[in-house]
Amino acid sequence: MFKAMFLALISVAALLSGSVRADDAPGYSMVLLTENFPPYNMATDGKNFAPQTHITGIAAEIVRAMFKRADIGYSMTLRFPWDRIYKLALEKPGYGVFVTARLPEREQLFKWVGPIGPDDWIMLARSDNPISLNTLADALQYRIGAYKGDAIAEQLTRQGLNPITVLSDKDNARKLLEGQIDLWATGDPAGRYLARQEGITGLKTVLRFNSAELFLALNKDTPDDVVQKLQTALDQLRKEGLVDNIFRKYL
């Protein structure tokens, strides 16, 4: 009897410490949050809230296929603003957020699955604007638009460029067209996709200043075996050509 009680106490302690593997917890499921970040993730109606069945995009399709292959349950919701869903994934066990850049300062904050896709960082200008840039320092004299809370905006701020941020990156396309900003710091292909959705064409790339990879970021308390199953599933899907097929569907 003493042995049975001892084993029971060990089991309870394991649960409290969070050391139980997902394999030992039937029905394990994750809460996945995302935002409007076309063409990677977006609401089918363009709004800032969408349930699981109304979310589309490159990353949304890849993440769905990944969780199905790994046989891990999940719910998926698109919400706004980015700062809020990022904080939820950072603080709440069982939560994840996608897609986001895997930066050195974020490395220890999450567990990572990916890469899901590329996200080059570029400066866009109107085609009739004679601006020419060789380095980021050359942009100091200009008004730069960026997306609030995004890794690009954070990087520019750290380098003293003080971008003018908005809560929706597509607003920068209109501000650039109307001359409210001189440059738009955004991702590629995301920026061009957003501009096309607003009916804006003819923008030119005046600087390509970074290449980033986008990932699914999971709360750091996510069991390691869950992370490994998802990574293995993604690697398999990429090898089978499914990831490339999804990209071709949108671009």
N, C-alpha and C positions, 0 to 999 in steps of 0.2 A: 504493500500500500504506500509506504514511504517513497518507493521508487516511482510509482505512478504519479504521486503528488509532485515529486521533483521534476519529472519530465513535463508535467503540465505547466509548472512554473517557468521552465525553460521556454516552452512554446509561447507563453504570454509575453515573456521578456523579448522574444524575437519579434513578435508583432509590434510591440511598443517601440522597439528600436528601428523598425522599418527595414529589417534585414530579410524579410520574407521575399522569396523570388516570386515573380508573376506565375511561374509554373505551379507554385504551391497555393495560389489564390485563384480558384476558378471564377470566371466572370470578370477578370481584370479589364478595366476599360479606361481610356484616357479622354480628357476634354481638350479638344483642339480649337484654337482660336486663330482667326486670320482677319485680314483687312482687304479693302479694295486696293489692289496693287497689280493692275493689268500689265501684261497678259498672264501673270503668274497666278493671281487669285482675285476673284471679283464676283459681285452679286449679279445675277442674271438680269435684274431690273435696274442696276446701277445705283441702288440705294446703299446706305451705310449700315444696314442690318439685313442679314439673310440667314435663314435656317439651312440645315445641311443640304436639302434637296435643291436649293436655289443658289448654290455656290459653284462657279465654274472656273476654268483657267488651267494653265499648264501645271502649276504646283498642286492645285486642288485635285486634279486627276491622278497625278503621280502619288500623292499622299494616300488617296483612297486605295489605289492599287497596292501600295506598299503595306497598308494595314490589313487588307484582305489576304495578301500573300502570307503575311506573318501570323494571321489568325488572331489578331488582337482587336478587341472592341474599341470603339471610339464614338464620340459625338463631335460634330464640326459646326461652328458658328462663325459668321462674319460679323464683326462689330467695329465700332468707332469710338474714340480715336485710337491710334496706334499706341500711344503712351500707356493707355489703360490696359490693353490686352497684353502688352509686353510685361507690365508689372504683375498682372495676374499669373502669367506663366512663370515669372521669376519667383513669386512668393508662394504659390499654391501647389502642393504635391498632386501629381496626377494630371497636371496641365501642360500643354505645349503650345507653341506659337510658330506660325510659318507665313511666308518665308522671311528669313532675316540673315544679314551678313554675319559670318563668323569672324569676328575681329579679336585681336589679342586681348583687349580689355574686357571682352565678354567671355573669353574662353572658359574661365573657371565658374561662371555664373550658371551655366546650363550643361546638359548633356546633348550631344549633337548627332543628327542623322543627315547624311548628305554626301556630296553636294547634290542639290536638286537641279540647279541651273546657274548660269553665269549672270553677273550683274556688273558690267563695266560702268565706270563713273565718267560722265562726260559733261562738258559745258556746251550748251546749245545757244545759238544766236539767230536772229532773223537773217534771212538770206541777203538782205540789202544792207546789213550792218558790216562795216569794214573792220570790225574788231579782229585782231590777230593775237593769239596767245601761244607762248612757248612753254610757260610754267604757270603754276597756280599764283605765284607772286605777281605775275603780270595782270591778274584779275583784281587786284586790290583796289584799283581806281574805279571799278564798275559796281553797279547795283546787281547783286546776285540773288535770284530766287531759289528756294529749296523747300523741301517737305519737312515740316516740324517733327522732330523725334527720330528722323531717319538717320542712318549711319553717315550718309553723305553730308547732311547738315551738321552733324556732330563733328565730323572731321574738319569741315571748313571753319567751324567756330574755333576749334582748337588751334587752327593755323592763323587765326586772326582776321579771317575774311568777313566775319559778321553777316552771314546771309539773312535775307528777309524771308521768313518762313511763313508757310500757309498750312492749313489743316487738310487740304486736299491737293495732291501734287498736280492734278490736271488744271487747277486754277493758274499755275505758273505758265502754262501754254498760252492762255488768254492774256495774262499780264505781259508776257514777252511780246506777243503780237501787238498789243496796244501801247507798248513803250513804257510800261510802268517799271519794268526791270530791263537790264541790258543783257543779262546772261541767265540761263536756267541750268542749274546744277542738278542732274538727274541720272537715272540709270539707263542703260541701253541693253535690251530693247524697250524697256518700260516707257521711257519718255516719248519716244517716237510713236508708240502704240497709243498713248494717252492723247497726244497731239492729233493723231488721225481721228480718234473718237470725237474730238472737238471740231473736226473739219479743218484743222490747221495743217498745212503742208509747207514745204520749202524751207524748213529750218535747217541750219547747217551746224555741224560739229566743229567747234573751234579749238577744243582741247579734250584729249582723252587722258585722264590723270590717275586712274586706278582701275584695277581689275579685281573684282570680288566674286566669291562664290556664295550662293544662297542655300540655307539649310533649314531643316526643322529643328527648332530649339526646344528641348524638353526640360521640365523642372529638374533640378539636380538630384532630387530624391527619387527620380524614376529608377526602378530596378534595372540593374545592368543587363539582365537577360532580355528585357524588353527592348532596350537600346540595340543590343546585338541582333535580335530577331528582325528588327526593322531595317537595320543596316544591311543585313544579309539579303532581305527581301528586295531592297532597292538595288543592290548590286546585281541580283539575278535579273530583275526587270530591265536594267540597263543592258546587260549582256544579251538578253533576248531581243533587244531592239524596241521594246515598248516605249521607253523614255524618248527615244528619237522620234518615234511615230507621233507621240503626243505633242512634241515641239513643232513638228511639221504641220500639225493640224491648226496651230494658232499663228504661225509666223510665215 
